[in-house]
Amino acid sequence: MIYIDGAKGVAAGAGFFLTAEYENTLAGFAGLGRLRLAAEKVAEIACEEFLKFHHKSAPVDEHLADQLLLPTVLASGESQYRVAKVSLHLRTNAAVVEQFGVARVTVDEGEKMVTVVPLRD
């Protein structure tokens, strides 16, 4: 289903945001415009990002991957999730979580799998 919503922005150029709704998750993709960049190109950028994510068959996009670390640390047991891309941000946040000594975090770059094991006293 497609919903179109328009709003006036404060910056020059067009903006385009695409939300992909799956059975158990949502994912968002943006195209940000600038002067002399056609609105069609802005939409194309967001659509290309969506297609890259969609074809990877991973339920977690690269922007959500690091944000899931905190709730999984607070879970009662081990958590695992597959990510579309292992970003530097994810690796950095995983290292920070481990520095606090609250969980063991493993990021398998080959399998694109994140495993979080909370450490309890």
Secondary structure as UniProt FT lines:
FT   STRAND          15..21
FT   STRAND          26..32
FT   TURN            35..36
FT   HELIX           39..56
FT   HELIX           62..65
FT   TURN            66..68
FT   HELIX           69..73
FT   STRAND          79..83
FT   HELIX           88..99
FT   TURN            100..101
FT   STRAND          103..108
FT   TURN            109..112
FT   STRAND          113..118
//
